């Protein structure tokens, strides 16, 4: 359960006390207990010019190097000890010691390098920790956090440290001066004055403890996949392989050879050889889908201007069978990435933006091979997506490429029109209506231009956006059976959006998903096949201010396992729903178990707190225990509660079966 309102905590007074000699066990205990807070302190003090990824890694590295080398620290600096009723770190000399060490090294890391002195260890990029191929950064906050981050970036490192010690550690100015002096700053008073110039720290403690500045709760995104440099050892090995095997793999005038970025051959059996032969690819005629009883990838025709380029097709097949070390390989969860069992089907071969792209299908997976258009294969990429059992709406489109935050699709031959719609700005009209080409229609959708091969023009992809959710584009595809909404969740195939009671779902409208669009970010990169939304309950609010809606969204995957379920509470007057509970690998809200129970702490207009809970129509009773006690002989529960209370929910269905609250 989540609370929708949090009152600010009072700011305690502080007093100063001399710091004693700290032994290594005491310092280690303080470091382990308060590690997230110490890393947050380092992250906030480090200069924003380092970039969010390096700030995260540097903050962890500096914090992990704070332990004394010997049995005792020997540091007799005067360290203020805050005296509060909370206990814990306040007054702990071990915490005061490691906090000073973190602050000192973070300030050193922000000093510019000079030719007159050797750089300190803190000024150099951290050797450990390292995460190869990923950029890590905290989750984005709201407008208040962004404004505070901009204010902090305008300060010098000592002033930033003074601001953070006031707001995060809630220290008095006298104590801040002593800590900054102990950390080696020559003019702590000037640092405090500079911090005062951009605003006080009053009320900043709630923002400084938000997810925006939490380097222990991170998001991961890939680095530049096409330009990522290879390790020196891999480059030397590749050069040696070319030199030794050039006579076998190379051809006169073609330094890359017929197999491009593929590894050396390792199998010579007939099936493996047939899978590498571009002449044996399955090519479906253009009109086969019109007379076929099936509407899936098996009746997609081979399209694109390069379907006759045998060299490109051979490289794509060879890389699929044995990708070399320079190939960037990715696969959705649960998707095997091995060689095809035999000659696959060719779906597309052509130029897309700055790449040559080949789409292949083997009955279980779609494989996308991409290489640079200028002829180099060093940055080749190979992506896999599982599509077994796809038919109809599941086989309407495949991603051809993503560039500069945009996505481009190849649509099925039976798709008549394609449009893009921003769910956060969409009118609540029928999904079938679209505007005129190149402009928004009355329904809020914009028609996408397509080539003769069915390739759409690019549009902004929600799978690539970071920061605050300000828009969410969906692809709207229309054929003779109707109009469907799909969305890019970072896979080769878009996820279908549906709505309705589990087991009786249908195609969703933009109105169904408008208040839920941003919650789709939770399902990115999970191999999602479809996401269903279901309004399972309506609850009159206890203060008479209106009726709230309870909604459940379930993201089902191609592999069957790993579904993600969210229960959301939508109060009247709110544009978006608030996530009340979430679960993974849960049966709730699914076709096999269409039952759900969730609760949320809600604050009324008068300032009273309530525990609100709701289940589906088959829920006969609900009871709450723990921090809140109450029961109701219906599918709705409203009980007075205290702010921050925790409760355990149990429900009983009409059949007598008990269910637990989603969590």
C-alpha positions in Angstrom: 0.0 0.0 0.0 1.2 3.5 -0.7 0.4 6.8 1.0 -0.6 9.7 -1.2 0.6 12.4 1.3 3.6 12.6 3.6 3.9 15.3 6.2 7.4 16.9 6.6 9.5 15.8 9.6 10.6 18.4 12.1 14.2 19.6 11.8 16.0 18.7 15.1 18.6 20.8 16.8 22.2 19.7 16.9 25.2 20.0 19.2 28.9 19.4 18.8 31.0 16.8 20.5 34.6 15.8 19.9 35.1 12.7 17.9 37.0 9.9 19.6 39.4 7.4 18.1 37.4 4.9 16.0 38.4 1.3 15.6 37.9 -0.6 12.3 35.0 -2.7 13.6 33.1 0.3 14.7 33.7 2.1 11.4 32.7 -1.0 9.4 29.5 -1.4 11.4 28.5 2.2 10.7 29.4 1.9 7.0 27.3 -1.3 6.6 24.3 0.1 8.5 24.2 3.5 6.9 25.7 2.6 3.5 22.7 3.9 1.4 22.8 7.3 3.2 26.5 7.7 2.9 26.4 6.9 -0.9 23.6 9.4 -1.3 25.7 12.0 0.6 28.7 11.4 -1.8 26.4 11.5 -4.9 25.0 14.9 -3.9 28.4 16.4 -3.2 30.1 15.1 -6.3 30.1 17.6 -9.2 27.2 17.2 -11.7 29.7 17.6 -14.6 30.8 14.0 -14.1 27.5 12.8 -15.5 24.9 10.7 -13.7 26.5 7.3 -14.5 30.0 8.2 -13.3 28.6 10.0 -10.3 26.8 6.8 -9.2 29.9 4.6 -9.6 32.2 7.2 -8.0 29.8 7.6 -5.1 29.9 3.9 -4.4 33.7 3.7 -4.9 34.4 6.6 -2.5 32.0 5.2 0.2 33.6 1.7 0.0 37.1 3.2 0.6 36.3 5.0 3.8 37.4 2.3 6.3 40.6 3.0 8.2 43.7 1.0 7.2 44.7 0.0 10.7 42.9 -1.1 13.8 42.0 2.5 14.6 41.3 5.6 12.6 43.6 7.9 14.6 41.5 10.8 13.4 41.0 13.2 16.3 39.1 15.8 14.3 36.2 17.5 16.0 33.0 15.8 14.6 29.6 17.1 15.6 27.2 14.6 17.0 23.5 15.3 16.5 21.4 14.7 19.6 17.9 13.6 18.6 15.3 11.3 19.9 15.6 9.1 16.8 18.9 7.4 17.9 20.6 5.3 15.3 23.5 7.1 13.6 23.1 10.3 15.7 25.9 10.5 18.2 27.6 7.4 16.7 31.4 8.2 16.4 31.8 5.5 13.8 29.2 7.1 11.6 30.7 10.6 12.1 34.1 9.2 11.1 33.0 7.5 7.9 30.7 10.5 7.0 33.7 12.8 7.3 35.8 10.5 5.1 33.1 10.3 2.5 32.7 14.1 2.5 36.5 14.7 2.3 37.0 12.4 -0.7 33.9 13.7 -2.5 35.2 17.2 -2.2 38.6 16.1 -3.5 36.9 14.4 -6.5 35.4 17.8 -7.5 38.7 19.7 -7.5 40.1 20.3 -11.0 43.2 18.5 -12.2 46.4 20.6 -12.4 49.8 20.1 -13.9 51.6 21.1 -10.7 50.5 18.1 -8.6 49.7 14.4 -9.1 45.9 13.7 -9.1 44.5 12.0 -6.0 42.8 8.7 -6.2 39.4 10.4 -5.8 40.0 12.6 -8.8 40.4 9.6 -11.2 37.6 7.5 -12.6 36.9 4.6 -10.2 38.4 1.2 -11.0 35.6 -0.6 -9.2 32.7 -0.9 -9.3 32.3 -1.1 -13.1 29.3 -2.2 -15.1 30.2 -2.9 -18.8 27.7 -2.0 -21.5 25.2 -0.2 -19.2 24.6 3.3 -18.0 23.3 3.5 -14.4 21.4 6.4 -13.0 18.8 7.1 -10.3 15.1 7.2 -11.1 13.9 10.6 -12.2 11.8 12.7 -9.8 9.3 15.5 -10.3 9.6 19.2 -10.9 10.7 20.0 -7.3 13.6 17.5 -7.5 14.6 18.8 -10.9 14.6 22.4 -9.6 16.7 21.4 -6.6 19.2 19.5 -8.8 19.6 22.6 -10.9 20.2 24.7 -7.8 22.8 22.3 -6.5 24.6 22.2 -9.9 25.1 26.0 -9.7 27.0 25.7 -6.4 30.6 25.1 -5.7 31.5 21.7 -4.1 31.9 23.2 -0.6 28.6 25.1 -0.8 26.9 22.0 -2.2 28.3 20.0 0.8 27.1 22.7 3.2 23.6 22.6 1.6 23.5 18.8 1.8 24.7 18.6 5.4 22.0 21.1 6.4 19.2 19.3 4.5 20.2 15.6 4.5 22.0 15.4 7.9 19.9 18.3 9.4 23.0 19.9 11.1 23.2 23.4 12.5 25.5 25.9 10.8 28.1 25.7 13.5 28.4 22.0 13.1 28.5 22.4 9.3 31.5 24.7 9.7 33.3 22.2 11.9 32.7 19.3 9.5 33.8 21.3 6.4 36.9 22.4 8.3 37.7 18.8 9.3 37.2 17.8 5.7 40.0 20.3 4.6 38.0 23.3 3.4 39.7 26.6 4.1 36.7 28.8 4.2 33.6 27.0 5.5 31.8 30.3 6.2 32.0 31.3 2.5 30.5 27.9 1.6 27.6 28.5 3.9 27.1 32.0 2.5 27.1 30.7 -1.0 24.5 28.0 -0.1 22.4 30.7 1.5 22.5 32.7 -1.8 20.5 30.1 -3.7 17.9 29.4 -1.0 17.7 27.8 2.4 17.8 24.1 3.2 14.4 24.3 5.0 12.2 21.6 3.6 15.0 20.2 1.4 15.3 17.1 3.5 12.2 15.5 1.9 13.6 16.2 -1.6 17.1 15.1 -0.8 15.8 11.7 0.4 13.8 11.2 -2.8 14.5 8.6 -5.5 16.0 11.4 -7.8 19.1 11.4 -5.5 19.2 7.7 -4.5 22.3 6.0 -6.1 21.3 2.7 -4.6 18.0 2.5 -6.5 19.0 2.6 -10.1 17.7 2.4 -13.7 19.9 0.7 -16.4 20.1 1.7 -20.0 22.5 0.5 -22.7 25.4 2.5 -23.9 25.7 3.4 -27.6 25.3 -0.1 -29.1 26.6 0.8 -32.6 29.7 2.7 -31.4 30.8 0.8 -28.2 34.5 0.2 -28.3 35.8 -3.3 -28.0 38.4 -4.4 -25.4 42.0 -4.2 -26.6 42.4 -7.9 -26.1 39.4 -8.7 -28.3 40.8 -6.4 -31.0 44.1 -8.1 -30.9 42.5 -11.5 -31.1 40.3 -10.4 -34.0 43.3 -9.1 -35.9 45.2 -12.3 -35.3 42.2 -14.3 -36.5 42.0 -12.2 -39.7 45.7 -12.6 -40.3 45.7 -16.4 -39.7 42.4 -17.3 -41.4 42.3 -14.6 -44.1 43.1 -17.1 -46.8 40.1 -19.1 -45.9 37.6 -16.4 -44.9 38.7 -13.6 -47.2 38.2 -12.9 -50.8 40.3 -10.6 -53.1 39.1 -7.0 -52.6 36.8 -8.0 -49.6 38.6 -7.8 -46.4 35.6 -9.0 -44.3 35.0 -12.1 -46.3 31.6 -13.7 -47.1 30.6 -14.3 -43.5 31.2 -10.7 -42.2 31.2 -10.6 -38.4 30.5 -14.3 -38.0 32.9 -16.5 -36.0 34.9 -19.2 -37.7 32.9 -22.3 -38.9 32.5 -25.0 -36.3 30.0 -27.4 -37.9 29.8 -29.1 -41.4 26.7 -31.2 -41.1 24.0 -30.8 -43.9 21.4 -29.1 -41.7 23.9 -26.4 -40.6 25.2 -25.9 -44.1 21.6 -25.5 -45.4 20.8 -22.9 -42.8 23.8 -20.8 -44.1 22.8 -20.9 -47.7 20.9 -17.8 -48.8 19.6 -19.7 -51.8 17.6 -22.0 -49.5 15.8 -19.2 -47.7 12.0 -19.5 -47.7 10.4 -16.7 -49.8 6.7 -16.4 -49.5 4.9 -14.9 -52.6 3.4 -11.4 -52.2 -0.3 -12.5 -52.3 -0.1 -15.7 -50.3 -1.7 -14.2 -47.2 -4.9 -13.4 -49.1 -5.8 -17.0 -49.8 -4.3 -18.5 -46.6 -6.4 -19.6 -43.6 -3.6 -18.3 -41.4 -2.6 -14.7 -40.5 0.8 -15.0 -38.9 4.4 -14.5 -39.8 4.5 -17.6 -42.0 2.5 -15.8 -44.7 4.5 -12.5 -44.6 6.1 -12.0 -48.1 9.7 -11.2 -48.5 10.0 -7.4 -48.8 12.7 -4.8 -49.2 15.1 -3.6 -51.9 17.9 -6.0 -50.8 16.2 -9.4 -50.9 18.4 -10.3 -53.8 21.7 -9.3 -52.1 23.2 -12.7 -51.5 26.3 -11.3 -49.7 24.2 -9.5 -47.1 21.9 -12.5 -46.6 24.8 -14.8 -46.2 26.4 -12.6 -43.6 23.1 -12.4 -41.7 22.7 -16.2 -41.7 26.3 -16.8 -40.7 26.2 -14.3 -37.8 22.9 -15.9 -36.6 24.6 -19.3 -36.6 27.8 -18.2 -35.0 28.0 -14.5 -33.9 31.6 -13.3 -33.5 32.9 -11.3 -30.6 32.2 -8.0 -32.2 28.5 -8.7 -32.6 26.1 -7.1 -30.1 23.6 -9.9 -29.3 20.3 -9.4 -27.4 17.3 -11.6 -26.8 14.1 -11.1 -24.9 13.8 -13.1 -21.7 13.0 -16.8 -22.4 14.2 -16.6 -26.0 16.9 -19.0 -27.2 19.6 -17.4 -29.3 21.1 -20.4 -31.0 21.3 -21.2 -34.7 18.2 -21.9 -36.8 17.3 -25.6 -37.1 17.2 -25.2 -40.9 16.7 -22.5 -43.6 14.6 -19.8 -42.1 12.0 -17.5 -43.8 13.1 -14.1 -45.1 10.7 -11.3 -44.1 12.7 -8.2 -45.0 16.1 -7.1 -46.4 16.7 -3.4 -47.0 18.3 -0.1 -45.9 16.8 1.5 -42.8 18.2 4.9 -41.8 22.0 4.3 -41.6 21.9 0.5 -41.5 21.2 -2.6 -43.6 18.6 -4.7 -41.9 17.6 -8.3 -42.4 14.5 -9.9 -40.7 14.3 -13.7 -40.5 11.8 -16.0 -39.0 12.2 -19.7 -38.1 8.7 -20.5 -36.7 9.7 -19.8 -33.1 11.7 -16.6 -33.2 12.3 -13.5 -35.3 15.9 -12.5 -35.7 17.0 -9.0 -36.7 20.4 -8.6 -38.2 21.8 -5.0 -38.7 25.1 -3.7 -40.0 26.4 -0.3 -41.0 25.3 1.0 -44.4 28.9 2.0 -45.3 29.9 -1.7 -45.5 31.6 -2.2 -42.1 30.4 -5.1 -40.0 32.4 -4.4 -36.8 29.3 -2.9 -35.1 26.9 -5.6 -36.3 23.9 -6.3 -34.1 21.7 -9.4 -33.7 18.4 -9.3 -31.9 16.0 -12.1 -31.1 12.3 -12.1 -30.1 10.1 -15.1 -29.3 6.9 -15.2 -31.4 5.7 -18.8 -31.2 1.9 -19.0 -31.5 1.6 -15.5 -32.9 -1.4 -14.9 -35.1 -3.6 -12.0 -36.1 -2.9 -9.0 -33.9 0.3 -10.6 -32.5 1.8 -10.6 -36.0 0.8 -7.1 -37.2 4.2 -5.4 -36.9 7.9 -5.8 -36.3 10.5 -3.2 -35.3 12.9 -2.4 -38.1 15.1 0.0 -36.2 15.5 2.6 -33.4 17.4 5.8 -34.0 17.7 9.0 -31.9 14.7 8.1 -29.7 12.5 7.1 -32.7 11.2 3.7 -33.8 10.3 2.5 -37.3 8.1 -0.6 -38.0 7.5 -3.0 -40.8 3.8 -3.7 -40.9 2.0 -6.9 -42.0 0.7 -7.0 -45.6 -2.9 -7.1 -44.3 -2.6 -3.8 -42.4 -4.5 -1.0 -44.2 -3.6 2.0 -42.2 -1.1 2.9 -39.4 -1.3 5.8 -37.1 0.5 7.0 -33.9 -1.4 8.3 -30.9 -0.2 9.9 -27.7 -2.3 8.3 -24.9 -1.6 11.2 -22.6 -3.1 13.7 -25.1 -5.6 11.5 -26.8 -9.3 12.3 -27.0 -11.6 9.7 -25.7 -12.9 8.7 -29.1 -13.1 5.4 -30.9 -9.8 4.0 -31.9 -10.7 3.5 -35.5 -10.9 7.1 -36.5 -7.7 8.8 -37.7 -6.8 12.2 -39.0 -5.5 13.3 -42.3 -2.0 12.3 -43.3 0.6 14.4 -41.6 -1.8 16.1 -39.2 -3.7 15.2 -36.0 -7.3 14.2 -36.6 -10.3 14.7 -34.4 -9.5 11.5 -32.6 -6.1 12.6 -31.6 -4.2 10.1 -33.9 -1.8 11.0 -36.6 -1.6 8.8 -39.8 1.9 7.4 -40.4 3.2 7.4 -44.0 4.3 4.0 -45.2 6.5 2.8 -48.0 5.3 0.3 -50.6 7.0 -2.4 -48.6 5.0 -1.4 -45.4 7.8 0.5 -43.6 6.4 3.3 -41.5 8.0 6.7 -41.0 9.7 7.0 -37.6 8.1 8.4 -34.5 9.1 8.9 -30.9 9.3 5.6 -29.0 8.2 5.4 -25.3 10.7 2.5 -24.9 13.6 4.9 -25.3 12.3 7.9 -23.2 13.8 8.6 -19.8 12.9 10.9 -17.0 9.4 12.0 -16.2 6.6 10.4 -18.2 5.2 13.3 -20.3 3.9 11.3 -23.3 3.3 7.7 -24.4 2.9 6.9 -28.1 1.1 3.8 -29.2 0.9 2.4 -32.7 -2.7 2.1 -34.0 -3.1 -0.5 -36.8 -6.3 -1.1 -38.8 -7.2 -4.0 -41.0 -10.4 -5.5 -42.2 -11.1 -7.0 -38.8 -10.8 -3.7 -36.8 -8.3 -1.4 -35.1 -5.8 -2.4 -32.5 -3.5 -0.5 -30.2 0.1 -1.7 -29.7 3.1 -0.1 -27.9 6.8 -0.4 -28.1 8.2 -1.9 -24.9 11.8 -2.4 -26.1 11.2 -5.7 -28.0 11.2 -6.6 -31.7 7.4 -7.0 -31.6 5.1 -4.4 -30.0 2.9 -5.4 -27.1 -0.8 -5.5 -27.8 -3.1 -3.4 -25.5 -6.4 -4.9 -24.5 -9.1 -4.2 -21.9 -11.9 -6.1 -20.1 -12.4 -8.8 -17.5 -9.7 -11.5 -17.8 -10.9 -14.3 -20.0 -13.2 -11.9 -21.9 -10.8 -9.2 -23.1 -11.1 -7.2 -26.3 -9.2 -4.6 -28.2 -8.6 -1.5 -26.0 -9.5 2.1 -26.8 -7.3 5.1 -26.1 -9.8 6.1 -23.3 -9.2 2.7 -21.6 -5.4 3.3 -21.4 -5.1 7.1 -21.1 -5.0 7.1 -17.2 -2.7 4.0 -17.2 -0.2 4.8 -19.9 2.8 5.7 -17.8 2.5 2.4 -15.8 3.5 0.6 -19.0 7.1 1.6 -18.3 7.2 -1.1 -15.6 6.9 -3.8 -18.3 9.7 -2.6 -20.6 12.3 -5.2 -21.7 10.4 -8.2 -20.2 9.3 -10.0 -23.4 5.7 -8.8 -23.1 3.1 -10.1 -25.5 0.0 -8.2 -24.3 -1.1 -5.9 -21.5 -4.7 -5.9 -20.3 -6.4 -3.3 -18.2 -9.5 -4.0 -16.1 -11.7 -1.7 -14.0 -12.6 -4.2 -11.4 -14.3 -2.0 -8.8 -15.8 1.5 -8.1 -15.7 2.8 -4.5 -17.6 5.8 -3.1 -15.1 7.9 -1.0 -15.9 8.1 2.7 -15.8 12.0 2.7 -18.5 12.2 -0.1 -16.0 13.8 -2.6 -16.8 11.4 -5.4 -16.2 7.8 -6.6 -12.8 6.3 -7.1 -11.9 3.5 -9.6 -9.8 0.5 -9.0 -7.9 -0.8 -12.0 -5.7 -3.8 -12.6 -3.2 -4.2 -15.4 -1.5 -7.5 -16.3 1.4 -7.8 -18.7 1.6 -11.4 -20.1 4.8 -12.6 -21.7 5.6 -14.7 -24.8 7.2 -17.3 -22.6 4.1 -17.7 -20.4 6.0 -17.0 -17.1 7.0 -13.8 -15.4 3.7 -11.8 -15.8 3.6 -8.4 -14.0 0.4 -7.3 -12.3 -0.3 -3.7 -11.0 -3.3 -2.6 -9.0 -4.0 1.1 -9.4 -6.2 3.5 -7.5 -7.8 6.4 -9.5 -9.3 9.1 -7.3 -11.7 11.6 -8.9 -10.0 14.7 -10.3 -6.7 12.8 -10.8 -5.4 12.5 -14.3 -3.4 9.3 -13.6 -3.9 6.4 -11.3 -1.6 5.7 -8.4 0.0 2.3 -8.1 -1.4 0.7 -5.0 0.3 -2.7 -5.3 2.4 -4.7 -7.7 3.4 -8.3 -8.1 5.4 -10.5 -10.5 4.7 -14.2 -11.3 1.2 -13.7 -9.8 -2.0 -15.4 -11.0 -4.1 -12.4 -10.0 -6.0 -10.6 -12.8 -5.4 -13.4 -15.2 -7.6 -15.7 -17.2 -7.0 -18.6 -14.8 -7.6 -16.5 -11.7 -9.5 -13.3 -12.4 -9.5 -12.1 -8.8 -7.6 -9.3 -7.2 -7.5 -7.5 -3.8 -5.6 -4.3 -3.1 -5.6 -1.4 -0.7 -4.2 2.1 -0.4 -3.9 4.8 2.3 -6.0 7.8 1.3 -6.2 11.3 2.7 -9.5 13.1 2.6 -10.1 16.7 1.9 -10.6 17.3 5.6 -7.2 15.7 6.3 -8.4 12.4 7.7 -6.6 9.2 6.7 -8.4 6.1 5.6 -7.5 2.6 4.5 -9.4 1.9 1.3 -9.5 -1.6 -0.2 -11.4 -3.3 -3.0 -11.8 -6.6 -4.6 -13.7 -7.9 -7.7 -17.4 -8.5 -7.7 -16.9 -12.1 -6.5 -15.3 -10.9 -3.3 -17.8 -11.5 -0.4 -15.8 -9.9 2.4 -12.6 -8.1 3.2 -10.7 -7.8 6.5 -7.7 -5.8 7.5 -5.3 -6.7 10.3 -2.0 -5.3 11.6 -1.6 -1.5 11.8 -5.3 -1.1 10.8 -8.2 -3.3 11.9 -11.5 -3.5 10.2 -13.8 -5.7 8.1 -16.6 -5.4 5.5 -19.1 -7.9 4.2 -18.7 -6.7 0.6 -16.0 -6.2 -2.0 -15.2 -2.6 -0.6 -13.6 -1.6 2.7 -13.1 1.9 4.1 -11.6 2.2 7.6 -10.1 5.2 9.5 -6.3 4.8 9.8 -3.2 6.7 10.9 -0.7 8.1 8.4 2.0 5.6 7.5 0.0 2.6 8.9 0.7 -0.8 7.5 -2.1 -3.4 7.1 -2.5 -7.0 5.9 -5.5 -7.6 3.7 -7.4 -10.8 3.4 -10.5 -11.5 1.3 -13.1 -14.2 1.0 -14.7 -15.0 -2.3 -18.4 -16.1 -2.8 -17.1 -19.7 -3.2 -15.5 -19.5 0.2 -11.9 -19.4 -1.1 -9.6 -16.9 0.7 -7.4 -14.5 -1.3 -4.6 -12.2 -0.1 -3.9 -8.6 -0.9 -1.7 -8.1 -4.0 1.9 -7.2 -3.0 
